[in-house]
Amino acid sequence: MQRAIQNTQAATRRRSRHLRVAGSTLTANVAFAVLKYAALTAAGVLLFRWGQGYALAERGYEAIGGEALLLGLPLFWYLTETTIRDTVRDFRKGGRHK
């Protein structure tokens, strides 16, 4: 088991290219993750602002309701992505657990 973990870690290190950003070294995977979640955060804020304007027009008064859930878009994305990845991994391993 320990050998398998070491092989996986070594393969990950070989695949990752290092990027030089502001004096520190980041792998391409980390840089991609930062950009992805920054984009999701920006999308969540923009959708929240749009939803807030729409809700104001519908309600006729200013309040925060369900549109606030859009601010959690990065968290929802992460949880969904992780659940799908784990489900696919379990399916490939053989399906059912007894």
GIHUDA-V54584 format. One record per residue. N is the residue number from 1. RES is the residue in three letters. PSI is psi in radians with two decimals (none if undefined). NEAR is the number of other ideal C-beta (glycine too) atoms within 8 Angstrom. Layout:
BEGIN
n=N res=RES psi=PSI near=NEAR
n=N res=RES psi=PSI near=NEAR
END
This chain:
BEGIN
n=1 res=MET psi=-0.79 near=4
n=2 res=GLN psi=-0.67 near=5
n=3 res=ARG psi=-0.70 near=6
n=4 res=ALA psi=-0.69 near=7
n=5 res=ILE psi=-0.77 near=8
n=6 res=GLN psi=-0.71 near=8
n=7 res=ASN psi=-0.72 near=8
n=8 res=THR psi=-0.76 near=8
n=9 res=GLN psi=-0.71 near=8
n=10 res=ALA psi=-0.71 near=8
n=11 res=ALA psi=-0.69 near=8
n=12 res=THR psi=-0.72 near=8
n=13 res=ARG psi=-0.65 near=7
n=14 res=ARG psi=-0.65 near=6
n=15 res=ARG psi=-0.51 near=5
n=16 res=SER psi=2.23 near=9
n=17 res=ARG psi=2.50 near=5
n=18 res=HIS psi=2.38 near=8
n=19 res=LEU psi=2.52 near=9
n=20 res=ARG psi=1.96 near=6
n=21 res=VAL psi=2.08 near=8
n=22 res=ALA psi=0.77 near=3
n=23 res=GLY psi=-0.01 near=4
n=24 res=SER psi=2.78 near=6
n=25 res=THR psi=2.18 near=7
n=26 res=LEU psi=2.58 near=10
n=27 res=THR psi=2.80 near=10
n=28 res=ALA psi=-0.59 near=10
n=29 res=ASN psi=-0.75 near=7
n=30 res=VAL psi=-0.75 near=8
n=31 res=ALA psi=-0.72 near=11
n=32 res=PHE psi=-0.75 near=8
n=33 res=ALA psi=-0.73 near=8
n=34 res=VAL psi=-0.80 near=9
n=35 res=LEU psi=-0.72 near=8
n=36 res=LYS psi=-0.82 near=8
n=37 res=TYR psi=-0.47 near=11
n=38 res=ALA psi=-0.74 near=8
n=39 res=ALA psi=-0.71 near=8
n=40 res=LEU psi=-0.66 near=11
n=41 res=THR psi=-0.79 near=10
n=42 res=ALA psi=-0.74 near=8
n=43 res=ALA psi=-0.72 near=9
n=44 res=GLY psi=-0.74 near=13
n=45 res=VAL psi=-0.78 near=9
n=46 res=LEU psi=-0.75 near=8
n=47 res=LEU psi=-0.64 near=11
n=48 res=PHE psi=-0.81 near=12
n=49 res=ARG psi=-0.73 near=8
n=50 res=TRP psi=-0.82 near=8
n=51 res=GLY psi=-0.61 near=11
n=52 res=GLN psi=-0.75 near=10
n=53 res=GLY psi=-0.73 near=8
n=54 res=TYR psi=-0.77 near=9
n=55 res=ALA psi=-0.67 near=11
n=56 res=LEU psi=-0.76 near=10
n=57 res=ALA psi=-0.65 near=7
n=58 res=GLU psi=-0.78 near=6
n=59 res=ARG psi=-0.70 near=8
n=60 res=GLY psi=-0.02 near=5
n=61 res=TYR psi=2.79 near=5
n=62 res=GLU psi=2.17 near=4
n=63 res=ALA psi=2.86 near=6
n=64 res=ILE psi=2.19 near=5
n=65 res=GLY psi=-2.29 near=6
n=66 res=GLY psi=-0.36 near=5
n=67 res=GLU psi=-0.32 near=12
n=68 res=ALA psi=-0.40 near=8
n=69 res=LEU psi=-0.41 near=6
n=70 res=LEU psi=-0.39 near=10
n=71 res=LEU psi=-0.35 near=8
n=72 res=GLY psi=0.24 near=8
n=73 res=LEU psi=-0.79 near=12
n=74 res=PRO psi=-0.69 near=10
n=75 res=LEU psi=-0.79 near=7
n=76 res=PHE psi=-0.71 near=8
n=77 res=TRP psi=-0.84 near=10
n=78 res=TYR psi=-0.82 near=9
n=79 res=LEU psi=-0.73 near=8
n=80 res=THR psi=-0.80 near=8
n=81 res=GLU psi=-0.74 near=8
n=82 res=THR psi=-0.74 near=8
n=83 res=THR psi=-0.77 near=8
n=84 res=ILE psi=-0.79 near=8
n=85 res=ARG psi=-0.76 near=8
n=86 res=ASP psi=-0.67 near=8
n=87 res=THR psi=-0.77 near=8
n=88 res=VAL psi=-0.74 near=8
n=89 res=ARG psi=-0.78 near=8
n=90 res=ASP psi=-0.69 near=9
n=91 res=PHE psi=-0.73 near=7
n=92 res=ARG psi=-0.51 near=6
n=93 res=LYS psi=-0.33 near=6
n=94 res=GLY psi=0.11 near=4
n=95 res=GLY psi=-1.91 near=5
n=96 res=ARG psi=2.60 near=4
n=97 res=HIS psi=2.38 near=3
n=98 res=LYS psi=none near=2
END
